[in-house]
């Protein structure tokens, strides 16, 4: 092999390692989002029970849930955009 090929191979290896690192980061972010969704689902159940029994915190619970759902949507949109950049979602 000549020096140019060695340099290209070395650069490709670095690029692959960089992509692996980014994919790993995206996987971790998705795992975090899944955990967040599960916690949010639990909160929704608890807040709905409060609302059903006429708890005064019902309206505040709905407002908190609305904010959390909006935040979750923003986080998910960011992650989807990251995946689309790498061709993971078409």
Backbone bond lengths (Angstrom), bond angles and torsions (degrees), N, CA, C in turn:
res aa  C-N    CA-C-N  psi(-1)  N-CA   C-N-CA  omega(-1)  CA-C   N-CA-C  phi
1 X - - - 1.461 - - 1.528 109.29 -
2 X 1.294 113.86 142.97 1.455 116.43 177.12 1.528 109.91 -89.18
3 X 1.302 115.82 172.37 1.470 121.23 -175.13 1.526 112.87 -63.13
4 X 1.331 117.29 -36.12 1.473 119.81 179.92 1.522 111.68 -62.74
5 X 1.332 115.97 -41.45 1.467 119.34 179.24 1.524 110.39 -66.36
6 X 1.312 117.48 -40.82 1.468 120.90 178.44 1.526 110.84 -61.73
7 X 1.317 115.78 -41.89 1.470 119.93 179.05 1.523 110.33 -64.15
8 X 1.337 116.57 -43.96 1.467 120.00 179.26 1.524 111.24 -63.05
9 X 1.317 116.77 -43.45 1.467 120.79 178.97 1.521 110.05 -62.47
10 X 1.301 116.91 -42.46 1.465 121.00 178.53 1.530 110.94 -61.81
11 X 1.324 116.74 -42.60 1.467 120.36 178.81 1.524 111.00 -65.61
12 X 1.331 116.48 -40.79 1.466 119.80 178.22 1.526 110.99 -62.88
13 X 1.309 117.36 -40.34 1.469 120.88 177.96 1.527 110.87 -61.45
14 X 1.337 116.00 -43.88 1.471 119.56 178.04 1.526 111.07 -63.30
15 X 1.330 116.15 -40.88 1.463 119.81 178.54 1.526 111.05 -62.55
16 X 1.331 116.10 -42.82 1.465 120.42 179.55 1.521 110.47 -63.62
17 X 1.317 117.34 -43.26 1.469 120.23 178.12 1.524 110.87 -62.27
18 X 1.326 116.89 -39.94 1.462 120.42 177.49 1.515 111.58 -63.56
19 X 1.332 116.54 -42.37 1.464 120.20 178.76 1.523 111.01 -65.41
20 X 1.319 117.00 -40.64 1.470 120.05 177.69 1.523 110.53 -59.31
21 X 1.306 115.49 -42.58 1.460 120.17 179.78 1.529 110.73 -63.03
22 X 1.327 116.49 -44.00 1.462 119.74 179.70 1.521 111.37 -66.23
23 X 1.328 117.58 -40.73 1.464 120.96 177.99 1.522 109.89 -63.11
24 X 1.317 117.03 -41.10 1.463 121.03 177.73 1.524 110.36 -61.22
25 X 1.325 116.47 -42.08 1.464 120.30 177.40 1.516 111.83 -62.48
26 X 1.326 116.49 -40.65 1.466 120.58 178.88 1.524 109.98 -65.26
27 X 1.333 117.05 -41.77 1.469 120.27 177.63 1.525 110.53 -59.99
28 X 1.321 117.03 -42.72 1.466 120.52 178.38 1.522 110.99 -63.37
29 X 1.335 116.67 -40.70 1.462 120.25 178.16 1.525 111.15 -62.96
30 X 1.325 116.48 -41.34 1.466 120.47 179.47 1.522 110.10 -65.48
31 X 1.324 117.12 -40.56 1.466 120.47 177.24 1.525 110.18 -61.24
32 X 1.326 116.32 -41.63 1.467 120.36 177.45 1.520 110.85 -62.48
33 X 1.334 116.25 -41.54 1.464 120.03 178.65 1.527 111.18 -63.52
34 X 1.330 116.69 -39.90 1.466 119.53 178.11 1.526 110.45 -60.50
35 X 1.334 116.45 -44.01 1.465 120.30 177.86 1.513 111.19 -62.14
36 X 1.326 115.94 -40.50 1.462 120.43 178.97 1.526 110.39 -63.58
37 X 1.327 116.94 -41.42 1.464 120.94 179.03 1.523 110.26 -62.74
38 X 1.323 117.59 -42.20 1.466 120.36 179.52 1.529 111.25 -63.90
39 X 1.340 116.51 -42.29 1.471 119.25 177.57 1.523 110.88 -64.90
40 X 1.315 116.54 -40.04 1.458 120.67 179.29 1.526 110.58 -64.77
41 X 1.318 116.68 -40.06 1.461 121.04 178.07 1.523 110.44 -61.19
42 X 1.325 116.68 -42.06 1.460 121.14 177.95 1.528 110.89 -63.37
43 X 1.344 116.27 -43.02 1.467 119.88 178.18 1.521 111.12 -62.43
44 X 1.326 116.08 -40.29 1.464 119.91 179.54 1.521 109.78 -60.39
45 X 1.327 116.69 -45.84 1.466 120.05 179.13 1.525 111.34 -59.01
46 X 1.324 116.47 -46.85 1.469 120.04 -179.48 1.524 111.38 -63.39
47 X 1.343 116.04 -44.21 1.464 119.39 -178.65 1.525 111.88 -67.47
48 X 1.323 117.00 -36.30 1.468 119.32 177.60 1.529 110.87 -65.41
49 X 1.328 116.39 -36.91 1.464 119.47 176.59 1.526 110.39 -63.33
50 X 1.339 116.30 -42.01 1.466 119.95 177.51 1.523 110.93 -61.40
51 X 1.318 115.64 -43.91 1.463 120.06 -179.14 1.523 110.04 -62.73
52 X 1.334 116.75 -42.14 1.466 121.15 -177.80 1.527 112.57 -64.08
53 X 1.326 117.30 -32.86 1.463 118.62 -179.44 1.522 111.53 -89.84
54 X 1.328 116.43 4.57 1.462 120.11 175.01 1.510 114.36 82.44
55 X 1.297 118.11 22.20 1.463 121.75 177.81 1.527 109.79 -61.78
56 X 1.321 116.45 139.50 1.470 120.99 -178.68 1.525 112.58 -65.17
57 X 1.295 116.04 -20.72 1.463 119.51 179.82 1.529 112.14 -77.93
58 X 1.309 117.21 2.22 1.468 121.17 -176.11 1.512 113.88 -55.70
59 X 1.324 116.48 -48.96 1.469 119.85 -178.63 1.522 110.16 -65.29
60 X 1.330 116.31 -43.03 1.465 119.53 178.20 1.530 110.80 -62.98
61 X 1.315 116.39 -36.61 1.462 120.36 178.17 1.520 110.64 -63.00
62 X 1.319 116.19 -43.22 1.463 120.18 179.22 1.528 110.21 -62.52
63 X 1.323 116.86 -42.54 1.469 120.25 179.53 1.528 111.21 -63.61
64 X 1.333 116.69 -42.12 1.468 119.88 178.19 1.528 110.75 -63.20
65 X 1.321 115.77 -43.74 1.460 119.44 179.92 1.524 111.22 -62.49
66 X 1.317 116.03 -40.97 1.464 119.86 179.13 1.522 110.43 -59.53
67 X 1.325 116.69 -45.15 1.469 120.32 179.02 1.528 111.10 -63.39
68 X 1.325 116.44 -42.71 1.457 119.60 -178.43 1.526 111.72 -66.51
69 X 1.324 116.70 -39.18 1.463 119.89 178.54 1.530 110.27 -65.22
70 X 1.327 117.30 -40.79 1.468 120.30 177.53 1.525 110.68 -62.13
71 X 1.326 116.72 -42.87 1.467 120.64 178.89 1.529 110.66 -63.87
72 X 1.328 116.54 -41.67 1.459 120.44 178.31 1.526 110.32 -62.23
73 X 1.316 117.22 -42.38 1.464 120.54 178.43 1.525 111.16 -60.79
74 X 1.330 116.93 -40.75 1.471 120.09 178.18 1.532 110.57 -63.61
75 X 1.338 116.61 -44.26 1.467 120.10 -179.99 1.527 110.91 -63.05
76 X 1.322 116.10 -43.51 1.457 119.83 -179.52 1.524 110.77 -64.84
77 X 1.312 117.26 -40.23 1.461 120.95 178.78 1.532 110.71 -60.97
78 X 1.337 116.80 -41.45 1.468 120.13 177.78 1.529 110.85 -62.40
79 X 1.328 116.58 -43.06 1.462 120.05 -179.14 1.523 111.20 -67.09
80 X 1.315 116.66 -39.87 1.464 120.23 178.30 1.524 109.89 -63.23
81 X 1.318 116.84 -40.99 1.466 120.00 177.91 1.524 111.12 -62.04
82 X 1.343 116.80 -39.77 1.467 119.80 177.32 1.526 110.48 -61.86
83 X 1.334 116.00 -45.55 1.459 119.75 -178.87 1.521 111.25 -63.97
84 X 1.324 116.99 -39.57 1.461 120.28 -179.93 1.525 110.95 -62.94
85 X 1.331 116.95 -34.86 1.465 119.74 178.58 1.520 111.79 -62.04
86 X 1.320 117.04 -31.84 1.461 120.62 -179.32 1.522 112.33 -95.20
87 X 1.319 117.32 5.22 1.455 120.14 178.15 1.511 113.73 77.94
88 X 1.328 117.29 14.49 1.463 120.77 -179.52 1.509 113.51 -74.30
89 X 1.332 117.11 -24.79 1.465 121.96 178.88 1.514 107.03 -128.90
90 X 1.301 116.17 131.37 1.474 119.99 179.88 1.502 109.80 -114.55
